[in-house]
Amino acid sequence: MRIIFHECKKAFTSPILVVLILLFMAYNMFLIFSNSYFKEELKVVNELAETYGVKMTDESLHQFQQDLQKDFAKLNEITRKHTAQEFSSIDEFLNTLRYEDRDLYTEKEWAFFTQYQLKEMYFNLAKSIDSEYDRMNWKRMAKSEIEMYGLSGSAAKILQNEYDKISQRFEEMKENREHKTWFFAGKPYKVHSFLFRTVFGHLIFEALILIVLATALITNYEFENRTNLVTYSTKRGRRLMKDKLAASLLMATAITAFLFVITLGTYFSVFDYSYLWESSISSALNWEYNLPYVSWWNLSFLAFLLLSILLVYMCMILFSAITFVISIFVKNSYFTFFLFTVFFAMAYMMNGFMPQSSMLIFIAGFNLSLLVMNPHMFFMGSGGLMMFKFYEMITVGVWMMIVSVLCIFSFKKFNKQEIY
């Protein structure tokens, strides 16, 4: 254990790693704060979840409507006081408001107008859920996806089959009202994409850079500092490589945990999820683009977040082990970083080179690069060529076996090769 600690210390005391960590942390905080201009508006949905419960029911929506009528009466009471006018809706009031009349209303009244407008928006979204979901045609979506990717033959049949499965899951979700929970409105705010695509995406790339550099540094330290002849001729000898692998994985764990704690700690201190932790990740309000988010399982936002963190962590561990294998063969940190970048890019683009009529186009998609590049689509059934129900589990499981074999092979290779 003491050896592993000293191996980790080599990375911890590396100036370039320390500087990069500080830069990444500063950038992540800047990214979050620069996109927090609408955070006050997001508090409204927390108030709705607190007042009416996180699940939408006919009773809670009826009570919500009655409360909105009281707010509407208050709106006209305020406007009568200042302009002797009444309006049929908050939108009519705002659309007909003249610039010179804005100063007639106090800051408290403007806060009420804003909150009332947002509440009305959420009520209208809630009332339109059934009609929007009834218009969903998964067969048409499947046909569109098949044409977009140019699939034919067995590949087209496989994708069509997956769309049939997600269609069944969609009907099940509608039946148990899983999608009827309060959440941030997707189309105006796109909070899900910001957290899981932007913030997670940056965090994954940062973790990759740091982990690859740290693993390469630990593995190649003796060769780059010309102490390999002394180190590998000691009693511990070549078995030191096992300690280096353990230290690399420990560093990957520490780096990933540190990035997550600081970045997500900052994010959740800015964006309030107080009453939305138990909201479904498949909430209809979370609909951002052409297709709604439909998870293969009934997952709350908190469960989805924790599973996503765990999945990213496992991928980072595997990437560290892959870097370790490359380092054993090239014995140079710069070449290791370059070769890992080539491997990552080739894996990401691999299914693009596969025949569009063969199932190989899907098999090639079960790789770690493609997986970590789409964190917002983890466990989702609307993820294009990655929409398989157990895509994440199969990808991680298969690559865990591949990487284990590669590590065993590299140990045996290192034990037989020259150390100079």
Beta strands, then each sheet from edge to edge (+ up, - down):
end
